[in-house]
Amino acid sequence: MTQPLRDLRQARFDAAGSTLIKNAIIITGTSAGILRGDLLIRDGVIAEVGPRLDVADAENVDASNYIVCAGFIDTHRHLWQSLYKGFVYDMTLMEVFQNLYGVHSGRFRPEDMYAGTLLGRLTALDAGITTLLDWAHNSTTPEMEDAGIDALRAAGGRSVFGHGFAGDRVVDIARYRDQPRTYEAAARVRKLLPDDDALLSSCYLGLEPDFLISMEACAREFQIARELGMRISVHINSLSADGTPSPSLEAMYEAGLMGDDVTYVHLTGSTDQGLRLVAETGGTASISPQVEAHAPSFTPPPAVRLITAGVRPSLSLDSPSAGSEDFQSQMRALFDVERTLAHMKVESHQGIPDLTLDDVFDFATLQGARALGQEHRLGSVAAGKEADLLFIDTTSPNMLPVLNPIAAVVFHASNADIDTVLVHGIPVKRQGRLLADVTDLRRRVEEAVSYLYWNAEEDLPAKAARPHPAAAPRPVS
């Protein structure tokens, strides 16, 4: 007998049982397109999608006021920089290196790494980012790495921990240029996080050759990653150490380093030939539209150039120190910038169709799954995929009326409209609120910020970035 229809906000979402979502607007992200219909979740996995499903043994949930879609996937975010939110909007890339890395990153303790990572990951979950690759490149010691890993596990969600490198590599390039990181350091992380299909997995963070590392040392690091079976994510800004353009991709291709296990981040200064080499070798791309659009040292996000070369990119925030943490901001920035370049008749966009909203939504979901080697499990609403889902309330004034569901999600929805977030069928956000202990989070963040700034301000160099004085903790009366 069919179970009675329960309101979404009273749904049990029992991961060990079955839940039938009824009457939702479903953005499938597949050839099925968008439909008004039902989806069945069994044991944390999508079992069936279609109109008017009838399942006798499932909890029936009314979702007629909701858009349901796959969770967003962020393929490159430096979560530890959540403690530097808003610090570097007006800095060039080299100024960021000198200030954020040269001054601030070395002050981090394991407890600060934990607080920043937890803050960033929970903020992302609140924004419907069910999967995120943490580019943890301030992990200067095993204890720092362990703190980041522990924070990702505590936050919940689906995360990939990126085995990082000491921040002083960025400010003392010459010292480290010929020094590959050790096999033992990567093997320790891989032993902790061996399963790429787990809720918490691992990858290897590559360094751009000729910018932060020699080609020989880069080759050794890629060899280490591949011996350990770790996917590789590598920043490619195509700059030399002095800031001039560098054909990094072409050099990597000649060295035999490119492959389908590599995701290339940014690619803003890359040549068209370099982008074609990414496609030829089966690589994937991660672009950070908002940061790349406004950061003084970047060129605009190369989405259309990548598509022309044969690569559909994924999206990422990059750093909370210079960008918004919701994913609608990334999709909007990309759409607006690419349309502006086309309208201005920029040479690279001549004869190329305009980027569509369907494109940017695909980049935020399915292409993110591809970049993590998880297309078979994540990124769309289809039978057999993980129930990593967003339920977006359509009844708020900013959402009414819903005429184009993808436009509603990309241009009109806010974090407040994301009512429910599921990861493997388990809620991490309900009724518009995170289920995590936000009081404990705030305490940890306040303690870290007090240590990093207010309690030791005299230890900072005179020109170091500082919070605005008005943000100082209020004295207890």
Secondary structure by P-SEA (a helix, b strand, c coil): ccccccccccccccccbbbbbccccccccccccccccbbbbcccccccccccccccccbbbbcccbbbbccbbbccccccccccccccccccaaaaaacccccccccccaaaaaaaaaaaaaaaaaacccbbbccccccccaaaaaaaaaaaaaaccbbbbbbcccccccccccccccccccaaaaaaaaaaccccccccbbbbbbccccccccaaaaaaaaaaaaaabbbbbbbbccccccccccaaaaaaaaaccccccbbbcccccccaaaaaaaaaaccccccccccccccccccccaaaaaaaaccbbbbbccccccccccaaaaaaaaaaaaaaaaaaccccccccccccaaaaaaaacaaaaaaacccccccccccccccbbbbbbcccccccccccaaaaaccccccccccbbbccccccccccccccaaaaaaaaaaaaaaaaccccccccccccccccccccccccc
